[in-house]
Amino acid sequence: MREPGRGPEAHWRAEGRRDPGQYLQIGRKKEAGRLACLHNTHYFILRGDRIIVGEVRGAEAVEMLQAMNTGHDGSISTGHGNSPADMLTRLETMVLMAADLPLAAVKHQIASALDLMIHVSRMRDRSRKVVEISEVRGYESGEIRMEAVYRFRETPGSGPGKVDGELEQVGELERREKLRERGVSL
């Protein structure tokens, strides 16, 4: 979505509102690569309420974590991993490959930036379902602490070739009050 009066070189996205002053420039076509696009964002200047980053696959993970650790109320991004724990490992690896940082600092930044990880999987009927929601609970003794809060449980006898089920609570959400303060009801 482009702000009226801007040339085709600028990409614009609405930041959850329709007011003309609430558009954020997220990059320019003449800049190459995903990292350049992320690095040249203007959300710090315009003080957006949310930071939304598309799929993270490489060096842009460093900028994403930096942005997520700036005190904004919410951020969201996507990445590919076999499980929430595997995605944490992939995120660590992406940052380590892009920046000369100690592993402990990387893990601490990740634990500070993330509250929840939502794992979506393709089922045998080719549908996609949320199969796990895990809470990142901090950094302790050199490791990121994470616990599953919800897991998908398939309903027996869903029918041939169909996967039905629901998320069942398997743990307590420690950050429930933080989410409630930000308008998320559970």
C-alpha positions as CSV (number, residue, x, y, z in Angstrom):
1,M,0.0,0.0,0.0
2,R,1.5,3.4,-1.0
3,E,0.9,6.7,0.7
4,P,-0.8,9.1,-1.7
5,G,1.7,11.2,-3.6
6,R,4.7,8.9,-3.2
7,G,6.6,7.5,-6.1
8,P,6.7,3.8,-7.0
9,E,10.1,3.3,-5.3
10,A,8.6,3.3,-1.8
11,H,6.7,0.4,-0.2
12,W,4.2,1.3,2.4
13,R,2.2,-0.7,4.9
14,A,-0.6,0.4,7.2
15,E,0.2,0.0,10.9
16,G,-3.2,-1.3,12.0
17,R,-4.9,2.1,11.5
18,R,-6.4,3.9,8.5
19,D,-5.2,7.4,9.4
20,P,-3.1,8.9,6.6
21,G,-0.3,9.6,9.1
22,Q,0.0,6.0,10.2
23,Y,1.9,4.5,7.2
24,L,5.4,3.2,7.7
25,Q,8.0,3.1,4.9
26,I,9.6,-0.3,5.2
27,G,12.2,-0.2,2.4
28,R,13.1,0.9,-1.1
29,K,13.3,-1.2,-4.2
30,K,16.7,0.2,-5.2
31,E,18.2,-1.3,-2.0
32,A,19.2,-4.9,-2.4
33,G,18.4,-7.7,0.0
34,R,16.2,-8.4,3.0
35,L,18.8,-7.0,5.5
36,A,18.9,-3.6,3.7
37,C,15.1,-3.5,3.8
38,L,15.0,-4.2,7.5
39,H,18.0,-2.0,8.3
40,N,16.4,1.0,6.5
41,T,13.0,0.8,8.3
42,H,11.6,3.9,9.9
43,Y,9.6,2.5,12.8
44,F,11.9,4.1,15.4
45,I,11.2,7.6,14.0
46,L,7.4,7.1,13.6
47,R,7.0,5.2,16.9
48,G,4.9,2.4,15.5
49,D,3.0,0.4,18.0
50,R,3.9,-2.9,16.5
51,I,6.9,-4.3,14.6
52,I,6.0,-6.8,11.9
53,V,8.9,-8.6,10.1
54,G,8.3,-11.2,7.4
55,E,10.1,-14.5,7.2
56,V,13.5,-14.4,8.8
57,R,16.1,-16.7,7.0
58,G,19.5,-15.1,7.5
59,A,21.4,-12.0,8.6
60,E,18.2,-10.0,9.0
61,A,17.7,-11.9,12.2
62,V,20.2,-9.6,13.9
63,E,18.2,-6.5,12.9
64,M,14.9,-8.1,13.9
65,L,16.1,-8.9,17.4
66,Q,17.5,-5.4,17.7
67,A,14.1,-4.0,16.7
68,M,12.2,-6.3,19.0
69,N,14.3,-5.2,22.0
70,T,13.5,-1.5,21.7
71,G,10.6,-1.4,24.1
72,H,7.7,-1.7,21.6
73,D,4.5,-3.4,22.9
74,G,4.5,-6.1,20.3
75,S,6.4,-7.7,17.4
76,I,5.7,-10.6,15.1
77,S,7.8,-12.5,12.6
78,T,7.9,-15.9,10.9
79,G,10.6,-18.5,10.4
80,H,10.9,-22.2,9.6
81,G,11.7,-24.8,12.2
82,N,10.6,-28.3,13.0
83,S,9.5,-27.2,16.5
84,P,9.7,-24.1,18.7
85,A,13.0,-25.4,20.2
86,D,14.4,-26.0,16.7
87,M,13.4,-22.5,15.7
88,L,15.3,-21.1,18.6
89,T,18.4,-23.0,17.5
90,R,18.0,-21.8,13.9
91,L,17.6,-18.2,15.1
92,E,20.7,-18.4,17.2
93,T,22.6,-19.8,14.2
94,M,21.3,-17.1,11.9
95,V,22.5,-14.4,14.3
96,L,25.9,-16.1,14.9
97,M,26.5,-16.4,11.2
98,A,25.8,-12.7,10.6
99,A,27.4,-11.1,13.7
100,D,30.5,-11.5,15.8
101,L,28.7,-11.9,19.1
102,P,29.2,-14.4,21.9
103,L,26.6,-17.1,22.0
104,A,25.5,-16.1,25.5
105,A,24.7,-12.6,24.3
106,V,22.7,-14.0,21.4
107,K,20.7,-16.3,23.6
108,H,20.0,-13.5,26.1
109,Q,18.8,-11.2,23.3
110,I,16.5,-13.9,21.9
111,A,15.1,-14.6,25.4
112,S,14.5,-10.9,26.0
113,A,12.8,-10.3,22.6
114,L,10.4,-13.3,22.4
115,D,7.5,-14.0,24.6
116,L,5.6,-16.7,22.7
117,M,6.4,-19.0,19.8
118,I,3.5,-20.4,17.7
119,H,4.4,-23.5,15.7
120,V,2.2,-24.3,12.7
121,S,2.5,-27.6,10.9
122,R,1.2,-29.2,7.8
123,M,-1.0,-32.2,8.7
124,R,-1.4,-35.4,6.8
125,D,-4.7,-34.0,5.2
126,R,-2.5,-31.1,3.9
127,S,-4.2,-28.6,6.2
128,R,-2.1,-26.4,8.4
129,K,-2.8,-26.2,12.1
130,V,-1.3,-24.6,15.1
131,V,0.3,-27.6,16.9
132,E,2.1,-25.9,19.7
133,I,2.3,-22.6,21.6
134,S,5.3,-22.2,23.7
135,E,6.3,-19.5,26.1
136,V,9.9,-18.2,26.2
137,R,10.5,-17.7,29.9
138,G,14.0,-16.2,30.0
139,Y,17.6,-17.0,30.0
140,E,19.1,-19.0,32.8
141,S,22.3,-21.0,33.3
142,G,23.4,-20.4,29.7
143,E,20.1,-21.6,28.1
144,I,16.9,-20.1,26.9
145,R,14.0,-21.4,29.1
146,M,10.9,-22.3,27.1
147,E,7.8,-24.3,28.0
148,A,4.9,-25.6,25.9
149,V,1.7,-24.0,27.1
150,Y,-0.7,-25.5,24.4
151,R,-0.4,-28.5,22.2
152,F,-2.7,-29.8,19.4
153,R,-4.6,-32.9,20.2
154,E,-6.2,-34.8,17.4
155,T,-9.8,-35.9,17.8
156,P,-10.0,-39.6,17.4
157,G,-12.2,-40.7,14.5
158,S,-12.0,-37.4,12.7
159,G,-12.9,-39.1,9.5
160,P,-10.9,-40.6,6.6
161,G,-8.3,-38.2,5.3
162,K,-9.3,-35.4,7.7
163,V,-7.5,-34.1,10.8
164,D,-9.6,-32.4,13.4
165,G,-8.7,-31.5,17.0
166,E,-8.1,-28.7,19.3
167,L,-5.3,-27.0,21.3
168,E,-5.3,-28.3,24.9
169,Q,-3.5,-26.5,27.7
170,V,-0.4,-28.4,28.8
171,G,1.2,-25.7,31.0
172,E,0.6,-22.4,32.7
173,L,1.3,-19.1,30.9
174,E,3.6,-17.1,33.2
175,R,3.1,-13.9,31.2
176,R,-0.7,-13.9,31.3
177,E,-0.8,-10.6,33.2
178,K,1.6,-8.9,30.7
179,L,-0.7,-10.0,27.8
180,R,-3.8,-8.9,29.7
181,E,-2.2,-5.4,30.3
182,R,-1.7,-5.1,26.5
183,G,-5.3,-6.0,25.7
184,V,-5.0,-9.8,25.0
185,S,-7.7,-11.7,26.7
186,L,-7.2,-15.4,27.4
